[in-house]
Amino acid sequence: MIEVEVKFAVPEDMNLRALLQTRFGLNSGFCCEESDEYFQHPCRDFDVTDEALRIRRSDQAITFTWKGPRLDLLTKTREEREISFESAEASAQEAGLRAILMALGFTSAGRVHKRRELFSVPWQQQTVTLSFDQVTGLPPFVELEIVCEESERAAATSALLSLASSLGLNQSERRSYLELVLEKA
Amino acid sequence: MIEVEVKFAVPEDMNLRALLQTRFGLNSGFCCEESDEYFQHPCRDFDVTDEALRIRRSDQAITFTWKGPRLDLLTKTREEREISFESAEASAQEAGLRAILMALGFTSAGRVHKRRELFSVPWQQQTVTLSFDQVTGLPPFVELEIVCEESERAAATSALLSLASSLGLNQSERRSYLELVLEKA
């Protein structure tokens, strides 16, 4: 599957929640907290290859994800391989997976902690996941995402950019939250 | 934790089940099937570093394990980092984790499939896990194992070798099942 994604800093004068209410009748979204750790490869420089490896802990779930290089210049679209599992001992599982990566020579590249609010927005016969993100240490961002097959990528990209433009979101941010957090540090 | 482990080919004239019955009153053990895949590291030769990385699927559980180099010449004792989780979709989870490893440049080093029968044997104030293993393509083997802290390693090794000797098991096999399967192929 392909994750077609585009991200924008929320303009200071924009009331995003009010806009979603007025335009789409959406009240509150689904809230979750995500604690992410990113890793560097033992023999490939992910800054050069534009890959990412992440362990995400969110409540009782662990998600382990590899992301391939971004596939175009406008969006954050990239290939993804992922497994996710629930566990009453999510914290111990996160530590266990991290210990395996360390033993294999991976190193920690940094952590990102965020509170997300997720909305499902119907747009051009598709369902866009809109995430209103409060990342620790950064101003608010909004991410628009469609997960689809490679063959649907052009249509998904076009839908995301059209929705963004319609919401008054124009300059997309291609840097990852990790990059933005590390630049601020 | 340290996995102190020693393995023996079951002598052709030995009736292991009868011996466990007579000596320890143990009837049948806990049976399970394990399907293991081993991986090579993208930039370290595990044959040289004597490490192992494995995905194990056993019924509804996935276990992801790194094993460090063997720590002595007599046993298969080694450091271990492991996570295990249950899933109704174990097969899809195995495929997902495998796909992440492939994306990171790991390569498959081979598969081992076995049927194990596990017994708990009390010996010298310790509990030894005895596994009677029928590996596809190999003659029967028996593994004796104690998982313990590093500080208890000497006592655990001594208990395992004494139990083995008492059962008439003398020449330990330090090669892994994967190595034995690949040598046969």
Contacts between the chains, C-beta under 8 A, distances in Angstrom:
chain1	res1	chain2	res2	distance
A	41	B	42	7.7
A	41	B	104	6.6
A	41	B	105	7.7
A	42	B	41	7.7
A	42	B	42	7.3
A	42	B	43	5.8
A	42	B	44	7.4
A	43	B	42	5.9
A	43	B	43	3.3
A	43	B	105	7.7
A	44	B	42	7.4
A	44	B	105	6.9
A	51	B	103	7.9
A	53	B	100	8.0
A	53	B	104	6.9
A	62	B	85	8.0
A	64	B	97	7.3
A	64	B	100	6.4
A	65	B	100	7.6
A	66	B	100	4.7
A	66	B	103	4.6
A	66	B	104	6.3
A	68	B	103	7.0
A	81	B	96	6.8
A	81	B	99	4.4
A	81	B	100	4.6
A	81	B	102	8.0
A	81	B	103	5.1
A	82	B	96	6.5
A	82	B	100	7.4
A	83	B	93	5.4
A	83	B	96	3.8
A	83	B	97	5.2
A	83	B	100	6.9
A	85	B	62	7.9
A	85	B	85	4.5
A	85	B	87	5.7
A	85	B	93	6.7
A	87	B	85	5.8
A	93	B	83	5.4
A	93	B	85	6.7
A	96	B	81	6.8
A	96	B	82	6.5
A	96	B	83	3.9
A	97	B	64	7.4
A	97	B	83	5.2
A	99	B	81	4.4
A	100	B	53	7.9
A	100	B	64	6.4
A	100	B	65	7.6
A	100	B	66	4.7
A	100	B	81	4.6
A	100	B	82	7.4
A	100	B	83	6.9
A	102	B	81	8.0
A	103	B	51	7.9
A	103	B	66	4.6
A	103	B	68	6.9
A	103	B	79	8.0
A	103	B	81	5.1
A	104	B	41	6.6
A	104	B	53	6.9
A	104	B	66	6.3
A	105	B	41	7.7
A	105	B	43	7.7
A	105	B	44	6.9
